[in-house]
Amino acid sequence: MSREKERTVTLHIYTDLYQAKMMQDKLKENGIDSFLNDENVLGMDPVGGVELRVFEKDKESAEKILHA
């Protein structure tokens, strides 16, 4: 299956863009691709946040890395 057709899932939602980017860097260092959604609307929507998303197949490994 090509990457374009793989599903992504929300791993965590952060209210702080800096923290979301730090976690994204931590995943990248461990070989896991991730994506940030809604980073441009932070501040305009106080209820929203930045979604850290990963490919569904990487979710379990990503959770272990972030909780280590």
mmCIF file of the N, C-alpha and C atoms, coordinates in Angstrom:
data_MODEL
# 
_entry.id   MODEL 
# 
loop_
_atom_site.group_PDB 
_atom_site.id 
_atom_site.type_symbol 
_atom_site.label_atom_id 
_atom_site.label_alt_id 
_atom_site.label_comp_id 
_atom_site.label_asym_id 
_atom_site.label_entity_id 
_atom_site.label_seq_id 
_atom_site.pdbx_PDB_ins_code 
_atom_site.Cartn_x 
_atom_site.Cartn_y 
_atom_site.Cartn_z 
_atom_site.occupancy 
_atom_site.B_iso_or_equiv 
_atom_site.pdbx_formal_charge 
_atom_site.auth_seq_id 
_atom_site.auth_comp_id 
_atom_site.auth_asym_id 
_atom_site.auth_atom_id 
_atom_site.pdbx_PDB_model_num 
ATOM 1   N N  . MET A 1 1  ? 0.846   -1.177 0.000  1.00 0.00 ? 1  MET A N  1 
ATOM 2   C CA . MET A 1 1  ? 0.000   0.000  0.000  1.00 0.00 ? 1  MET A CA 1 
ATOM 3   C C  . MET A 1 1  ? 0.892   1.242  0.000  1.00 0.00 ? 1  MET A C  1 
ATOM 4   N N  . SER A 1 2  ? 0.580   2.197  -0.850 1.00 0.00 ? 2  SER A N  1 
ATOM 5   C CA . SER A 1 2  ? 1.396   3.413  -0.903 1.00 0.00 ? 2  SER A CA 1 
ATOM 6   C C  . SER A 1 2  ? 1.038   4.338  0.248  1.00 0.00 ? 2  SER A C  1 
ATOM 7   N N  . ARG A 1 3  ? 1.974   5.179  0.617  1.00 0.00 ? 3  ARG A N  1 
ATOM 8   C CA . ARG A 1 3  ? 1.769   6.116  1.731  1.00 0.00 ? 3  ARG A CA 1 
ATOM 9   C C  . ARG A 1 3  ? 0.563   7.017  1.490  1.00 0.00 ? 3  ARG A C  1 
ATOM 10  N N  . GLU A 1 4  ? 0.289   7.389  0.235  1.00 0.00 ? 4  GLU A N  1 
ATOM 11  C CA . GLU A 1 4  ? -0.815  8.291  -0.061 1.00 0.00 ? 4  GLU A CA 1 
ATOM 12  C C  . GLU A 1 4  ? -2.163  7.696  0.334  1.00 0.00 ? 4  GLU A C  1 
ATOM 13  N N  . LYS A 1 5  ? -2.269  6.381  0.371  1.00 0.00 ? 5  LYS A N  1 
ATOM 14  C CA . LYS A 1 5  ? -3.550  5.734  0.656  1.00 0.00 ? 5  LYS A CA 1 
ATOM 15  C C  . LYS A 1 5  ? -3.649  5.205  2.078  1.00 0.00 ? 5  LYS A C  1 
ATOM 16  N N  . GLU A 1 6  ? -2.580  5.352  2.858  1.00 0.00 ? 6  GLU A N  1 
ATOM 17  C CA . GLU A 1 6  ? -2.617  4.892  4.244  1.00 0.00 ? 6  GLU A CA 1 
ATOM 18  C C  . GLU A 1 6  ? -3.403  5.877  5.084  1.00 0.00 ? 6  GLU A C  1 
ATOM 19  N N  . ARG A 1 7  ? -4.163  5.356  6.028  1.00 0.00 ? 7  ARG A N  1 
ATOM 20  C CA . ARG A 1 7  ? -4.936  6.202  6.929  1.00 0.00 ? 7  ARG A CA 1 
ATOM 21  C C  . ARG A 1 7  ? -4.045  6.789  8.007  1.00 0.00 ? 7  ARG A C  1 
ATOM 22  N N  . THR A 1 8  ? -4.374  8.014  8.408  1.00 0.00 ? 8  THR A N  1 
ATOM 23  C CA . THR A 1 8  ? -3.694  8.615  9.551  1.00 0.00 ? 8  THR A CA 1 
ATOM 24  C C  . THR A 1 8  ? -4.685  8.712  10.697 1.00 0.00 ? 8  THR A C  1 
ATOM 25  N N  . VAL A 1 9  ? -4.146  8.709  11.891 1.00 0.00 ? 9  VAL A N  1 
ATOM 26  C CA . VAL A 1 9  ? -4.968  8.810  13.100 1.00 0.00 ? 9  VAL A CA 1 
ATOM 27  C C  . VAL A 1 9  ? -4.363  9.881  14.000 1.00 0.00 ? 9  VAL A C  1 
ATOM 28  N N  . THR A 1 10 ? -5.215  10.490 14.808 1.00 0.00 ? 10 THR A N  1 
ATOM 29  C CA . THR A 1 10 ? -4.738  11.488 15.763 1.00 0.00 ? 10 THR A CA 1 
ATOM 30  C C  . THR A 1 10 ? -4.106  10.783 16.943 1.00 0.00 ? 10 THR A C  1 
ATOM 31  N N  . LEU A 1 11 ? -2.863  11.100 17.191 1.00 0.00 ? 11 LEU A N  1 
ATOM 32  C CA . LEU A 1 11 ? -2.139  10.514 18.310 1.00 0.00 ? 11 LEU A CA 1 
ATOM 33  C C  . LEU A 1 11 ? -2.388  11.320 19.579 1.00 0.00 ? 11 LEU A C  1 
ATOM 34  N N  . HIS A 1 12 ? -2.373  12.650 19.432 1.00 0.00 ? 12 HIS A N  1 
ATOM 35  C CA . HIS A 1 12 ? -2.574  13.528 20.585 1.00 0.00 ? 12 HIS A CA 1 
ATOM 36  C C  . HIS A 1 12 ? -2.928  14.916 20.077 1.00 0.00 ? 12 HIS A C  1 
ATOM 37  N N  . ILE A 1 13 ? -3.621  15.693 20.892 1.00 0.00 ? 13 ILE A N  1 
ATOM 38  C CA . ILE A 1 13 ? -3.935  17.080 20.561 1.00 0.00 ? 13 ILE A CA 1 
ATOM 39  C C  . ILE A 1 13 ? -3.250  17.973 21.591 1.00 0.00 ? 13 ILE A C  1 
ATOM 40  N N  . TYR A 1 14 ? -2.473  18.918 21.103 1.00 0.00 ? 14 TYR A N  1 
ATOM 41  C CA . TYR A 1 14 ? -1.721  19.838 21.962 1.00 0.00 ? 14 TYR A CA 1 
ATOM 42  C C  . TYR A 1 14 ? -2.303  21.241 21.852 1.00 0.00 ? 14 TYR A C  1 
ATOM 43  N N  . THR A 1 15 ? -2.292  21.983 22.943 1.00 0.00 ? 15 THR A N  1 
ATOM 44  C CA . THR A 1 15 ? -2.697  23.379 22.903 1.00 0.00 ? 15 THR A CA 1 
ATOM 45  C C  . THR A 1 15 ? -1.507  24.275 22.612 1.00 0.00 ? 15 THR A C  1 
ATOM 46  N N  . ASP A 1 16 ? -0.317  23.710 22.681 1.00 0.00 ? 16 ASP A N  1 
ATOM 47  C CA . ASP A 1 16 ? 0.925   24.451 22.481 1.00 0.00 ? 16 ASP A CA 1 
ATOM 48  C C  . ASP A 1 16 ? 1.634   23.939 21.229 1.00 0.00 ? 16 ASP A C  1 
ATOM 49  N N  . LEU A 1 17 ? 1.775   24.799 20.230 1.00 0.00 ? 17 LEU A N  1 
ATOM 50  C CA . LEU A 1 17 ? 2.422   24.408 18.983 1.00 0.00 ? 17 LEU A CA 1 
ATOM 51  C C  . LEU A 1 17 ? 3.865   23.960 19.222 1.00 0.00 ? 17 LEU A C  1 
ATOM 52  N N  . TYR A 1 18 ? 4.573   24.637 20.119 1.00 0.00 ? 18 TYR A N  1 
ATOM 53  C CA . TYR A 1 18 ? 5.966   24.284 20.410 1.00 0.00 ? 18 TYR A CA 1 
ATOM 54  C C  . TYR A 1 18 ? 6.063   22.846 20.932 1.00 0.00 ? 18 TYR A C  1 
ATOM 55  N N  . GLN A 1 19 ? 5.169   22.482 21.847 1.00 0.00 ? 19 GLN A N  1 
ATOM 56  C CA . GLN A 1 19 ? 5.191   21.123 22.395 1.00 0.00 ? 19 GLN A CA 1 
ATOM 57  C C  . GLN A 1 19 ? 4.867   20.097 21.316 1.00 0.00 ? 19 GLN A C  1 
ATOM 58  N N  . ALA A 1 20 ? 3.904   20.428 20.456 1.00 0.00 ? 20 ALA A N  1 
ATOM 59  C CA . ALA A 1 20 ? 3.544   19.518 19.365 1.00 0.00 ? 20 ALA A CA 1 
ATOM 60  C C  . ALA A 1 20 ? 4.735   19.289 18.447 1.00 0.00 ? 20 ALA A C  1 
ATOM 61  N N  . LYS A 1 21 ? 5.465   20.350 18.131 1.00 0.00 ? 21 LYS A N  1 
ATOM 62  C CA . LYS A 1 21 ? 6.643   20.214 17.266 1.00 0.00 ? 21 LYS A CA 1 
ATOM 63  C C  . LYS A 1 21 ? 7.754   19.412 17.953 1.00 0.00 ? 21 LYS A C  1 
ATOM 64  N N  . MET A 1 22 ? 7.908   19.582 19.256 1.00 0.00 ? 22 MET A N  1 
ATOM 65  C CA . MET A 1 22 ? 8.909   18.792 19.994 1.00 0.00 ? 22 MET A CA 1 
ATOM 66  C C  . MET A 1 22 ? 8.583   17.300 19.913 1.00 0.00 ? 22 MET A C  1 
ATOM 67  N N  . MET A 1 23 ? 7.314   16.951 20.076 1.00 0.00 ? 23 MET A N  1 
ATOM 68  C CA . MET A 1 23 ? 6.909   15.548 20.010 1.00 0.00 ? 23 MET A CA 1 
ATOM 69  C C  . MET A 1 23 ? 7.055   15.023 18.585 1.00 0.00 ? 23 MET A C  1 
ATOM 70  N N  . GLN A 1 24 ? 6.758   15.861 17.606 1.00 0.00 ? 24 GLN A N  1 
ATOM 71  C CA . GLN A 1 24 ? 6.930   15.467 16.216 1.00 0.00 ? 24 GLN A CA 1 
ATOM 72  C C  . GLN A 1 24 ? 8.405   15.175 15.932 1.00 0.00 ? 24 GLN A C  1 
ATOM 73  N N  . ASP A 1 25 ? 9.299   16.017 16.455 1.00 0.00 ? 25 ASP A N  1 
ATOM 74  C CA . ASP A 1 25 ? 10.739  15.783 16.280 1.00 0.00 ? 25 ASP A CA 1 
ATOM 75  C C  . ASP A 1 25 ? 11.178  14.481 16.948 1.00 0.00 ? 25 ASP A C  1 
ATOM 76  N N  . LYS A 1 26 ? 10.626  14.197 18.121 1.00 0.00 ? 26 LYS A N  1 
ATOM 77  C CA . LYS A 1 26 ? 10.960  12.963 18.839 1.00 0.00 ? 26 LYS A CA 1 
ATOM 78  C C  . LYS A 1 26 ? 10.553  11.735 18.014 1.00 0.00 ? 26 LYS A C  1 
ATOM 79  N N  . LEU A 1 27 ? 9.381   11.805 17.388 1.00 0.00 ? 27 LEU A N  1 
ATOM 80  C CA . LEU A 1 27 ? 8.943   10.695 16.537 1.00 0.00 ? 27 LEU A CA 1 
ATOM 81  C C  . LEU A 1 27 ? 9.862   10.554 15.323 1.00 0.00 ? 27 LEU A C  1 
ATOM 82  N N  . LYS A 1 28 ? 10.200  11.681 14.713 1.00 0.00 ? 28 LYS A N  1 
ATOM 83  C CA . LYS A 1 28 ? 11.068  11.645 13.530 1.00 0.00 ? 28 LYS A CA 1 
ATOM 84  C C  . LYS A 1 28 ? 12.412  11.020 13.854 1.00 0.00 ? 28 LYS A C  1 
ATOM 85  N N  . GLU A 1 29 ? 12.976  11.363 15.026 1.00 0.00 ? 29 GLU A N  1 
ATOM 86  C CA . GLU A 1 29 ? 14.257  10.788 15.448 1.00 0.00 ? 29 GLU A CA 1 
ATOM 87  C C  . GLU A 1 29 ? 14.181  9.267  15.572 1.00 0.00 ? 29 GLU A C  1 
ATOM 88  N N  . ASN A 1 30 ? 12.968  8.755  15.789 1.00 0.00 ? 30 ASN A N  1 
ATOM 89  C CA . ASN A 1 30 ? 12.766  7.314  15.932 1.00 0.00 ? 30 ASN A CA 1 
ATOM 90  C C  . ASN A 1 30 ? 12.193  6.679  14.662 1.00 0.00 ? 30 ASN A C  1 
ATOM 91  N N  . GLY A 1 31 ? 12.239  7.419  13.560 1.00 0.00 ? 31 GLY A N  1 
ATOM 92  C CA . GLY A 1 31 ? 11.853  6.869  12.261 1.00 0.00 ? 31 GLY A CA 1 
ATOM 93  C C  . GLY A 1 31 ? 10.363  6.827  11.991 1.00 0.00 ? 31 GLY A C  1 
ATOM 94  N N  . ILE A 1 32 ? 9.571   7.627  12.708 1.00 0.00 ? 32 ILE A N  1 
ATOM 95  C CA . ILE A 1 32 ? 8.122   7.629  12.494 1.00 0.00 ? 32 ILE A CA 1 
ATOM 96  C C  . ILE A 1 32 ? 7.701   8.961  11.886 1.00 0.00 ? 32 ILE A C  1 
ATOM 97  N N  . ASP A 1 33 ? 7.063   8.885  10.723 1.00 0.00 ? 33 ASP A N  1 
ATOM 98  C CA . ASP A 1 33 ? 6.537   10.085 10.082 1.00 0.00 ? 33 ASP A CA 1 
ATOM 99  C C  . ASP A 1 33 ? 5.298   10.550 10.816 1.00 0.00 ? 33 ASP A C  1 
ATOM 100 N N  . SER A 1 34 ? 5.169   11.871 10.973 1.00 0.00 ? 34 SER A N  1 
ATOM 101 C CA . SER A 1 34 ? 3.986   12.421 11.624 1.00 0.00 ? 34 SER A CA 1 
ATOM 102 C C  . SER A 1 34 ? 3.629   13.742 10.966 1.00 0.00 ? 34 SER A C  1 
ATOM 103 N N  . PHE A 1 35 ? 2.439   14.217 11.280 1.00 0.00 ? 35 PHE A N  1 
ATOM 104 C CA . PHE A 1 35 ? 1.902   15.411 10.647 1.00 0.00 ? 35 PHE A CA 1 
ATOM 105 C C  . PHE A 1 35 ? 1.205   16.248 11.701 1.00 0.00 ? 35 PHE A C  1 
ATOM 106 N N  . LEU A 1 36 ? 1.250   17.565 11.524 1.00 0.00 ? 36 LEU A N  1 
ATOM 107 C CA . LEU A 1 36 ? 0.529   18.466 12.410 1.00 0.00 ? 36 LEU A CA 1 
ATOM 108 C C  . LEU A 1 36 ? -0.636  19.071 11.635 1.00 0.00 ? 36 LEU A C  1 
ATOM 109 N N  . ASN A 1 37 ? -1.830  19.005 12.217 1.00 0.00 ? 37 ASN A N  1 
ATOM 110 C CA . ASN A 1 37 ? -3.026  19.614 11.629 1.00 0.00 ? 37 ASN A CA 1 
ATOM 111 C C  . ASN A 1 37 ? -3.467  20.772 12.494 1.00 0.00 ? 37 ASN A C  1 
ATOM 112 N N  . ASP A 1 38 ? -4.037  21.765 11.877 1.00 0.00 ? 38 ASP A N  1 
ATOM 113 C CA . ASP A 1 38 ? -4.644  22.908 12.562 1.00 0.00 ? 38 ASP A CA 1 
ATOM 114 C C  . ASP A 1 38 ? -3.627  23.818 13.224 1.00 0.00 ? 38 ASP A C  1 
ATOM 115 N N  . GLU A 1 39 ? -2.355  23.747 12.847 1.00 0.00 ? 39 GLU A N  1 
ATOM 116 C CA . GLU A 1 39 ? -1.370  24.592 13.507 1.00 0.00 ? 39 GLU A CA 1 
ATOM 117 C C  . GLU A 1 39 ? -1.563  26.067 13.179 1.00 0.00 ? 39 GLU A C  1 
ATOM 118 N N  . ASN A 1 40 ? -2.209  26.382 12.063 1.00 0.00 ? 40 ASN A N  1 
ATOM 119 C CA . ASN A 1 40 ? -2.380  27.781 11.681 1.00 0.00 ? 40 ASN A CA 1 
ATOM 120 C C  . ASN A 1 40 ? -3.564  28.453 12.351 1.00 0.00 ? 40 ASN A C  1 
ATOM 121 N N  . VAL A 1 41 ? -4.484  27.690 12.941 1.00 0.00 ? 41 VAL A N  1 
ATOM 122 C CA . VAL A 1 41 ? -5.647  28.298 13.575 1.00 0.00 ? 41 VAL A CA 1 
ATOM 123 C C  . VAL A 1 41 ? -5.490  28.392 15.088 1.00 0.00 ? 41 VAL A C  1 
ATOM 124 N N  . LEU A 1 42 ? -4.379  27.959 15.612 1.00 0.00 ? 42 LEU A N  1 
ATOM 125 C CA . LEU A 1 42 ? -4.160  28.037 17.050 1.00 0.00 ? 42 LEU A CA 1 
ATOM 126 C C  . LEU A 1 42 ? -4.226  29.499 17.489 1.00 0.00 ? 42 LEU A C  1 
ATOM 127 N N  . GLY A 1 43 ? -4.949  29.758 18.532 1.00 0.00 ? 43 GLY A N  1 
ATOM 128 C CA . GLY A 1 43 ? -5.122  31.116 18.994 1.00 0.00 ? 43 GLY A CA 1 
ATOM 129 C C  . GLY A 1 43 ? -6.449  31.701 18.557 1.00 0.00 ? 43 GLY A C  1 
ATOM 130 N N  . MET A 1 44 ? -6.958  31.281 17.398 1.00 0.00 ? 44 MET A N  1 
ATOM 131 C CA . MET A 1 44 ? -8.260  31.750 16.938 1.00 0.00 ? 44 MET A CA 1 
ATOM 132 C C  . MET A 1 44 ? -9.373  30.895 17.510 1.00 0.00 ? 44 MET A C  1 
ATOM 133 N N  . ASP A 1 45 ? -9.076  29.655 17.836 1.00 0.00 ? 45 ASP A N  1 
ATOM 134 C CA . ASP A 1 45 ? -10.072 28.725 18.352 1.00 0.00 ? 45 ASP A CA 1 
ATOM 135 C C  . ASP A 1 45 ? -9.587  28.207 19.696 1.00 0.00 ? 45 ASP A C  1 
ATOM 136 N N  . PRO A 1 46 ? -10.036 28.801 20.810 1.00 0.00 ? 46 PRO A N  1 
ATOM 137 C CA . PRO A 1 46 ? -9.502  28.409 22.112 1.00 0.00 ? 46 PRO A CA 1 
ATOM 138 C C  . PRO A 1 46 ? -9.807  26.966 22.510 1.00 0.00 ? 46 PRO A C  1 
ATOM 139 N N  . VAL A 1 47 ? -10.804 26.360 21.888 1.00 0.00 ? 47 VAL A N  1 
ATOM 140 C CA . VAL A 1 47 ? -11.152 24.976 22.218 1.00 0.00 ? 47 VAL A CA 1 
ATOM 141 C C  . VAL A 1 47 ? -10.305 24.003 21.413 1.00 0.00 ? 47 VAL A C  1 
ATOM 142 N N  . GLY A 1 48 ? -9.829  24.453 20.262 1.00 0.00 ? 48 GLY A N  1 
ATOM 143 C CA . GLY A 1 48 ? -9.065  23.595 19.366 1.00 0.00 ? 48 GLY A CA 1 
ATOM 144 C C  . GLY A 1 48 ? -7.643  23.419 19.825 1.00 0.00 ? 48 GLY A C  1 
ATOM 145 N N  . GLY A 1 49 ? -6.861  22.866 18.957 1.00 0.00 ? 49 GLY A N  1 
ATOM 146 C CA . GLY A 1 49 ? -5.462  22.647 19.264 1.00 0.00 ? 49 GLY A CA 1 
ATOM 147 C C  . GLY A 1 49 ? -4.754  22.106 18.048 1.00 0.00 ? 49 GLY A C  1 
ATOM 148 N N  . VAL A 1 50 ? -3.558  21.660 18.254 1.00 0.00 ? 50 VAL A N  1 
ATOM 149 C CA . VAL A 1 50 ? -2.749  21.107 17.178 1.00 0.00 ? 50 VAL A CA 1 
ATOM 150 C C  . VAL A 1 50 ? -2.789  19.591 17.277 1.00 0.00 ? 50 VAL A C  1 
ATOM 151 N N  . GLU A 1 51 ? -3.265  18.955 16.222 1.00 0.00 ? 51 GLU A N  1 
ATOM 152 C CA . GLU A 1 51 ? -3.329  17.491 16.190 1.00 0.00 ? 51 GLU A CA 1 
ATOM 153 C C  . GLU A 1 51 ? -2.000  16.934 15.708 1.00 0.00 ? 51 GLU A C  1 
ATOM 154 N N  . LEU A 1 52 ? -1.448  16.022 16.471 1.00 0.00 ? 52 LEU A N  1 
ATOM 155 C CA . LEU A 1 52 ? -0.279  15.262 16.036 1.00 0.00 ? 52 LEU A CA 1 
ATOM 156 C C  . LEU A 1 52 ? -0.815  13.958 15.471 1.00 0.00 ? 52 LEU A C  1 
ATOM 157 N N  . ARG A 1 53 ? -0.625  13.764 14.172 1.00 0.00 ? 53 ARG A N  1 
ATOM 158 C CA . ARG A 1 53 ? -1.174  12.597 13.486 1.00 0.00 ? 53 ARG A CA 1 
ATOM 159 C C  . ARG A 1 53 ? -0.052  11.700 12.983 1.00 0.00 ? 53 ARG A C  1 
ATOM 160 N N  . VAL A 1 54 ? -0.320  10.398 12.989 1.00 0.00 ? 54 VAL A N  1 
ATOM 161 C CA . VAL A 1 54 ? 0.631   9.410  12.476 1.00 0.00 ? 54 VAL A CA 1 
ATOM 162 C C  . VAL A 1 54 ? -0.123  8.426  11.595 1.00 0.00 ? 54 VAL A C  1 
ATOM 163 N N  . PHE A 1 55 ? 0.620   7.678  10.805 1.00 0.00 ? 55 PHE A N  1 
ATOM 164 C CA . PHE A 1 55 ? -0.010  6.611  10.037 1.00 0.00 ? 55 PHE A CA 1 
ATOM 165 C C  . PHE A 1 55 ? -0.546  5.573  11.014 1.00 0.00 ? 55 PHE A C  1 
ATOM 166 N N  . GLU A 1 56 ? -1.693  5.026  10.704 1.00 0.00 ? 56 GLU A N  1 
ATOM 167 C CA . GLU A 1 56 ? -2.368  4.081  11.592 1.00 0.00 ? 56 GLU A CA 1 
ATOM 168 C C  . GLU A 1 56 ? -1.448  2.931  12.009 1.00 0.00 ? 56 GLU A C  1 
ATOM 169 N N  . LYS A 1 57 ? -0.646  2.450  11.083 1.00 0.00 ? 57 LYS A N  1 
ATOM 170 C CA . LYS A 1 57 ? 0.241   1.318  11.379 1.00 0.00 ? 57 LYS A CA 1 
ATOM 171 C C  . LYS A 1 57 ? 1.344   1.686  12.385 1.00 0.00 ? 57 LYS A C  1 
ATOM 172 N N  . ASP A 1 58 ? 1.624   2.983  12.549 1.00 0.00 ? 58 ASP A N  1 
ATOM 173 C CA . ASP A 1 58 ? 2.682   3.438  13.458 1.00 0.00 ? 58 ASP A CA 1 
ATOM 174 C C  . ASP A 1 58 ? 2.151   3.876  14.818 1.00 0.00 ? 58 ASP A C  1 
ATOM 175 N N  . LYS A 1 59 ? 0.837   3.848  15.019 1.00 0.00 ? 59 LYS A N  1 
ATOM 176 C CA . LYS A 1 59 ? 0.243   4.427  16.226 1.00 0.00 ? 59 LYS A CA 1 
ATOM 177 C C  . LYS A 1 59 ? 0.792   3.798  17.512 1.00 0.00 ? 59 LYS A C  1 
ATOM 178 N N  . GLU A 1 60 ? 0.826   2.497  17.590 1.00 0.00 ? 60 GLU A N  1 
ATOM 179 C CA . GLU A 1 60 ? 1.281   1.832  18.818 1.00 0.00 ? 60 GLU A CA 1 
ATOM 180 C C  . GLU A 1 60 ? 2.736   2.170  19.128 1.00 0.00 ? 60 GLU A C  1 
ATOM 181 N N  . SER A 1 61 ? 3.594   2.126  18.121 1.00 0.00 ? 61 SER A N  1 
ATOM 182 C CA . SER A 1 61 ? 5.009   2.459  18.328 1.00 0.00 ? 61 SER A CA 1 
ATOM 183 C C  . SER A 1 61 ? 5.165   3.917  18.736 1.00 0.00 ? 61 SER A C  1 
ATOM 184 N N  . ALA A 1 62 ? 4.409   4.799  18.106 1.00 0.00 ? 62 ALA A N  1 
ATOM 185 C CA . ALA A 1 62 ? 4.495   6.227  18.430 1.00 0.00 ? 62 ALA A CA 1 
ATOM 186 C C  . ALA A 1 62 ? 4.069   6.498  19.857 1.00 0.00 ? 62 ALA A C  1 
ATOM 187 N N  . GLU A 1 63 ? 3.023   5.841  20.301 1.00 0.00 ? 63 GLU A N  1 
ATOM 188 C CA . GLU A 1 63 ? 2.553   6.022  21.685 1.00 0.00 ? 63 GLU A CA 1 
ATOM 189 C C  . GLU A 1 63 ? 3.638   5.600  22.673 1.00 0.00 ? 63 GLU A C  1 
ATOM 190 N N  . LYS A 1 64 ? 4.304   4.491  22.386 1.00 0.00 ? 64 LYS A N  1 
ATOM 191 C CA . LYS A 1 64 ? 5.364   4.017  23.272 1.00 0.00 ? 64 LYS A CA 1 
ATOM 192 C C  . LYS A 1 64 ? 6.510   5.021  23.330 1.00 0.00 ? 64 LYS A C  1 
ATOM 193 N N  . ILE A 1 65 ? 6.867   5.602  22.188 1.00 0.00 ? 65 ILE A N  1 
ATOM 194 C CA . ILE A 1 65 ? 7.956   6.576  22.143 1.00 0.00 ? 65 ILE A CA 1 
ATOM 195 C C  . ILE A 1 65 ? 7.604   7.823  22.937 1.00 0.00 ? 65 ILE A C  1 
ATOM 196 N N  . LEU A 1 66 ? 6.387   8.325  22.768 1.00 0.00 ? 66 LEU A N  1 
ATOM 197 C CA . LEU A 1 66 ? 5.997   9.558  23.448 1.00 0.00 ? 66 LEU A CA 1 
ATOM 198 C C  . LEU A 1 66 ? 5.799   9.362  24.939 1.00 0.00 ? 66 LEU A C  1 
ATOM 199 N N  . HIS A 1 67 ? 5.496   8.145  25.358 1.00 0.00 ? 67 HIS A N  1 
ATOM 200 C CA . HIS A 1 67 ? 5.259   7.891  26.786 1.00 0.00 ? 67 HIS A CA 1 
ATOM 201 C C  . HIS A 1 67 ? 6.481   7.316  27.500 1.00 0.00 ? 67 HIS A C  1 
ATOM 202 N N  . ALA A 1 68 ? 7.595   7.186  26.748 1.00 0.00 ? 68 ALA A N  1 
ATOM 203 C CA . ALA A 1 68 ? 8.806   6.629  27.341 1.00 0.00 ? 68 ALA A CA 1 
ATOM 204 C C  . ALA A 1 68 ? 9.509   7.631  28.229 1.00 0.00 ? 68 ALA A C  1 
# 
